[in-house]
């Protein structure tokens, strides 16, 4: 199961577990604010080789219609995908 | 046929974590869990991956995962595996992800014990060559010459004085059913090794080089490239140990000069030409041993 963003953030004492266990894959914050540049995929050039998807440390690149797309909520803008993309279908754009 | 980018499980099991951008260790954990699947229970001792994966309420593992004591990764894996077996569970993997310090310094006793008992566990060491989580202190897997906060580079001492411990051969010396080395620069090789290990009963150990942009002083987009370069220049090698035999799984045609690999990293920037020559010599010595003791090596042709 892929961890996903929840709407509810546990805050009260009663919501904090008194044991060491809690639901797996419980995300409450995004990582989007970490990046200063964002990778953008040129779907015309993308050949669907999936090397960017394979090498992404955050796993934010996923398959879509035989090509790939990026989950910008969790991309940190490291740029590994750009280096791994042989057809040159990824470019980095400055975040505004 | 072994798994590849196309046939790999599309589910993500390590997602939304707070690792530095371009983190090599998180890539190793992510890929290993994609191979092993949801029915794997991950054990993480103190280290980067537990620090970035469990920031309550941000819990980044999609499978069952637990933090162990620093020294107890392997012993907790033993317990988890025994517990699952006692409950009659089948088709599961008990997998541990420990850093280089948690494996070669602090956790080596528990690991050695687990191998001795031959418990059915998979132990993966993601090696970023220092205690990165606490601010880059030297571990026994820090290579010669590397600058860390406890082995600073100054006028008299130029970084770490001691060579990197060969954890892979130490583990193999136990007579373990399966041990392997890997690199995040050669992910298909790593995937094949995790897949192979998941099918073997008994203790399995995989040691993967995972560069750390923060500690090594490289750009965030260079981690995979550097992990490839360290194999190409012969300072790391991809091998397996099985049935008492060492086998190289990747043979570089000709070893590249380690100077290019060393000079691009801030932790080696202070090295003099003589230091680099020392590193070159120790590499050549190691490769002489590899050629002698490892199988499946095609002799390099003389130019």
Interface residues (C-beta under 8 A of the other chain):
Chain A: X1 X2 X3 X5 X9 X10 X16 X20 X22 X23 X24 X25 X26 X27 X28 X29 X30 X31 X34 X35 X49 X50 X51 X53 X54 X55 X56 X57 X58 X59 X62 X63 X74 X76 X77 X78 X79 X80 X82 X83 X84
Chain B: X5 X6 X8 X10 X11 X12 X13 X14 X15 X16 X17 X18 X19 X21 X22 X23 X24 X26 X27 X30 X31 X38 X56 X57 X58 X59 X60 X61 X62 X63 X64 X65 X66 X187 X213 X219 X220 X221 X222 X223 X224 X225
